[in-house]
Amino acid sequence: MSLVLAILKAVFFLIVLALSSELLAKGAEILEDRFGAGFVGSVILGFITMLPELIFVLIAVKASEVDVALGSAIGGNILLFTFGLGLVILLAFWKHGQAIQISRLLRDDLAYLFVSSIIILIFAFDHKFQLLDGLILIGIYLVFIIHQYWETKKYPMGYHPDDKQYSKTIENANMDKTEKKNMKQSIFYFIIGGVGILVAAEPFVESLVEISFETGIPALFLSLIISPLASEMPEKISALILTIKSMTGAEMAVANFIGSKIQANSLLFGAMIVYFFYLNDSAFPVGDSFIDIMITILVTILGVYVFLDLKLNKKEGILVFILYILSLIVLYFF
């Protein structure tokens, strides 16, 4: 296949994936309006918004495109914790003239993100991921679910009582829930979005491999950039809309970034390793991708560090935004 046809094919299926992901996001939004945030928002809806990434990675593994699977698995973290996070911080400052203040409850979530990142890096030093490695990461995901359920019971508003946002959250808790949503519409979005992703994922993987072959650009690098654009685009668009509406929306967007990346580090990465072992009865090979994993983990750890003071200011927004460009340069040349 010529390069032009491969690119056209990739663009077409990228659009299908993006539209399908958007439908999943719309279905998730309806559920959140109906049932509220808390456990449903952080875990169930977090899983739904991560579903496009998960399906794409598993299909890439099934197609024996290990580099594409790995690139997609780690690319989302780089994109969200640099480009996406930077946009939200700078947009909040431009629109509302203030830094984003996040809840003390997110410190526990940051711990999950930090621990899962370090564990992935340690496992990668072996230059292959064993079955046990995947099961440990999935175990972290299960612990995260249990912790989120307990935390929701204890803090149903989603904020710690010492947070400045707490009283405002109580006042506005039902502000966006006056309109009743149709559950059938939500289910319809899920079905259409899910089918679209299942249909488009495999030919999109094939098109990336074809472009890689025609241009000489590593498939891993292509998947690091292109795959997250489809799977993460609805999440980023929703985050920007929330940020424009209010500072509370900006706080919610940042919290969703953290929650989805915890699930990507644990469930998505673990499922990729376990599924590869199931298909091939062997460990998942890291190969020449160790430097890519290391850069991704370093970016994630830096993102965790930026969050530690529970305030995201303009300088930090510029820092993580520039970090995205630097990460791509390093990943391409090394």
RAPEWO-V101559 format. One record per helix or strand. SS is the DSSP state (H for helix, E for strand). FROM is the first residue (numbers start at 0). TO is the last residue. Records with the same first field share a line. If there is no record, write none. Layout:
BEGIN
SS=FROM-TO  FROM-TO
END
This chain:
BEGIN
H=2-34  37-61  65-95  105-123  130-153  165-170  182-214  218-244  246-279  286-306  313-332
E=99-100  127-128  283-284  310-311
END
